[in-house]
Amino acid sequence: MVDSLIEKKVSRNCLYKGHSVSFFKDVVLLPNGRQAVRDYMGHPGAVTVVPFLDRDRILMLRQYRYPVKKIIREIPAGKIDKGENPLVCARRELLEETGYWPRKIKRIISFWPTPAFADEIMHVYMAWDLIYKKAHTDPDEFLEPFPVRFSSALRWIKTGRIRDAKSIIALLAIEAFGWRSYVR
């Protein structure tokens, strides 16, 4: 029965190949035998990390996001390099963006942020028992790490102070999966 939902690729046209993403226009064969066009973004995948400074506080970032023309509150995240393991990427991104290296890190969940028009998968990690080293942001990356109580971050979701999907999903998933059993 499930096979009756599958669409099969007939052809692919790469409309744009960028540094981080590509855009495709595929022709697919529908289960009813007709053809349709599927436009989507190809993405190598990403990680996001909720770093616990202690039992009560996490580290978040303030960062200007050009597409929405706002400084937003979000958790550290980044694109997976070609061939890179998501766990390795999570450690690297946390160090680059915050200066902290996690002695302990755990994958919580993986999800598709926008499966209707992108193939990106995002892996959520929580990190604790952090050692401060030094941040190494990319030359085009300007951000400001700041501590916040985990409970406050959850409230910020309800009040709209956090509107970034990856941060909302990560924070709620970590709350749901029982972070207290890990962070002591």
C-alpha positions as CSV (number, residue, x, y, z in Angstrom):
1,M,0.0,0.0,0.0
2,V,2.8,2.4,0.9
3,D,4.5,1.9,-2.5
4,S,1.4,3.4,-4.1
5,L,2.6,6.8,-2.7
6,I,6.1,6.8,-4.2
7,E,7.1,9.2,-6.9
8,K,9.9,8.1,-9.3
9,K,12.4,10.5,-10.8
10,V,12.2,10.8,-14.6
11,S,14.8,13.6,-15.1
12,R,16.8,16.2,-13.1
13,N,17.9,19.7,-14.0
14,C,20.3,21.5,-11.7
15,L,19.2,25.1,-11.9
16,Y,21.9,26.5,-9.6
17,K,24.8,25.0,-7.8
18,G,26.0,27.2,-4.9
19,H,28.6,26.9,-2.2
20,S,26.1,25.7,0.4
21,V,22.9,24.7,-1.5
22,S,21.8,23.8,-5.0
23,F,18.4,24.1,-6.6
24,F,16.9,21.4,-8.7
25,K,13.9,20.9,-11.0
26,D,13.0,17.2,-11.3
27,V,10.3,15.7,-13.4
28,V,8.7,12.8,-11.5
29,L,6.3,10.0,-12.4
30,L,3.3,10.0,-10.0
31,P,1.7,6.9,-8.6
32,N,-1.3,7.5,-11.1
33,G,1.1,7.4,-14.1
34,R,1.1,11.2,-14.8
35,Q,4.2,13.4,-14.6
36,A,4.7,16.4,-12.3
37,V,7.5,18.9,-11.6
38,R,9.3,19.0,-8.2
39,D,11.4,22.1,-7.4
40,Y,13.6,21.7,-4.4
41,M,16.8,22.7,-2.6
42,G,19.6,20.3,-2.2
43,H,21.5,20.7,1.1
44,P,24.3,18.7,2.6
45,G,22.7,18.6,6.1
46,A,23.4,20.5,9.3
47,V,23.8,20.1,13.1
48,T,22.5,22.2,16.0
49,V,23.9,22.0,19.5
50,V,22.3,23.1,22.8
51,P,25.4,23.7,25.1
52,F,24.7,23.5,28.8
53,L,27.0,25.8,30.8
54,D,25.7,24.2,34.0
55,R,22.5,22.5,35.2
56,D,20.4,25.7,34.7
57,R,22.0,27.7,31.9
58,I,22.6,27.2,28.2
59,L,24.5,29.2,25.7
60,M,22.6,30.9,22.9
61,L,23.6,33.2,20.1
62,R,22.4,36.6,18.8
63,Q,23.0,36.7,15.1
64,Y,21.7,38.9,12.3
65,R,19.9,36.8,9.7
66,Y,19.8,38.6,6.3
67,P,16.7,36.8,4.8
68,V,14.5,38.0,7.8
69,K,16.4,41.3,8.3
70,K,16.5,40.7,12.1
71,I,18.9,39.9,14.9
72,I,17.5,36.6,16.2
73,R,18.2,34.4,19.2
74,E,19.2,30.9,18.3
75,I,21.4,28.0,19.3
76,P,24.8,27.2,17.7
77,A,24.4,25.4,14.4
78,G,26.2,24.8,11.1
79,K,26.4,23.0,7.8
80,I,28.0,19.6,7.6
81,D,31.0,19.5,5.3
82,K,31.1,16.9,2.5
83,G,32.0,13.6,4.0
84,E,31.9,14.9,7.6
85,N,30.4,12.9,10.4
86,P,27.5,14.9,12.1
87,L,29.0,14.4,15.6
88,V,32.4,15.8,14.4
89,C,30.5,18.7,12.8
90,A,28.6,19.4,16.1
91,R,31.8,19.6,18.1
92,R,33.5,21.8,15.4
93,E,30.6,24.2,15.1
94,L,30.2,24.5,18.9
95,L,33.9,25.4,19.2
96,E,33.9,27.8,16.2
97,E,30.8,29.7,17.3
98,T,31.2,29.7,21.1
99,G,34.7,28.8,22.0
100,Y,33.5,25.8,24.0
101,W,34.6,22.2,23.5
102,P,32.2,19.6,24.9
103,R,33.6,16.8,27.0
104,K,30.2,15.2,26.8
105,I,27.8,15.3,23.8
106,K,24.7,13.3,22.9
107,R,22.6,13.2,19.7
108,I,18.9,13.8,20.6
109,I,17.0,13.7,17.4
110,S,17.3,14.2,13.6
111,F,14.6,15.9,11.5
112,W,13.8,17.4,8.1
113,P,13.3,21.2,8.6
114,T,11.3,21.7,5.3
115,P,10.8,18.4,3.5
116,A,8.3,19.9,1.1
117,F,11.0,21.8,-0.7
118,A,14.4,20.8,0.7
119,D,16.3,17.5,1.4
120,E,18.2,19.0,4.3
121,I,18.4,16.8,7.5
122,M,19.3,18.5,10.8
123,H,20.9,16.6,13.7
124,V,20.2,17.9,17.2
125,Y,22.8,17.5,19.9
126,M,23.1,18.5,23.5
127,A,26.5,19.2,25.0
128,W,27.7,19.6,28.6
129,D,30.8,19.5,30.7
130,L,32.2,22.2,28.5
131,I,35.8,23.5,28.4
132,Y,36.4,27.0,27.1
133,K,39.1,27.3,24.5
134,K,38.6,30.1,21.9
135,A,36.0,30.9,19.3
136,H,37.0,30.7,15.6
137,T,34.1,32.2,13.7
138,D,34.1,32.2,9.9
139,P,35.3,35.5,8.3
140,D,31.7,36.3,7.3
141,E,30.1,35.3,10.6
142,F,29.2,37.8,13.2
143,L,27.5,36.5,16.3
144,E,27.3,37.1,20.0
145,P,27.1,34.2,22.5
146,F,25.2,34.8,25.7
147,P,24.1,32.6,28.6
148,V,20.4,32.1,29.4
149,R,18.5,29.9,31.8
150,F,17.1,26.8,30.0
151,S,13.7,27.6,31.5
152,S,13.8,31.1,30.1
153,A,14.6,29.8,26.6
154,L,11.6,27.6,26.8
155,R,9.4,30.6,27.8
156,W,10.9,32.6,25.0
157,I,9.5,30.0,22.6
158,K,6.0,30.7,24.0
159,T,6.4,34.5,23.8
160,G,7.9,34.5,20.3
161,R,11.3,35.8,21.4
162,I,12.7,32.6,19.8
163,R,11.2,32.0,16.3
164,D,14.0,30.0,14.7
165,A,12.7,26.5,13.9
166,K,15.9,24.6,14.6
167,S,16.2,26.2,18.0
168,I,12.5,25.6,18.9
169,I,12.7,22.0,17.9
170,A,16.0,21.4,19.6
171,L,15.0,23.0,22.9
172,L,11.6,21.3,23.0
173,A,13.1,17.9,22.1
174,I,15.8,18.2,24.8
175,E,13.1,19.1,27.3
176,A,10.9,16.1,26.1
177,F,13.8,13.6,26.1
178,G,14.8,14.4,29.7
179,W,18.1,16.4,29.7
180,R,18.2,16.4,33.5
181,S,19.3,12.8,33.5
182,Y,22.5,13.8,31.7
183,V,23.5,17.2,32.9
184,R,24.5,17.1,36.6
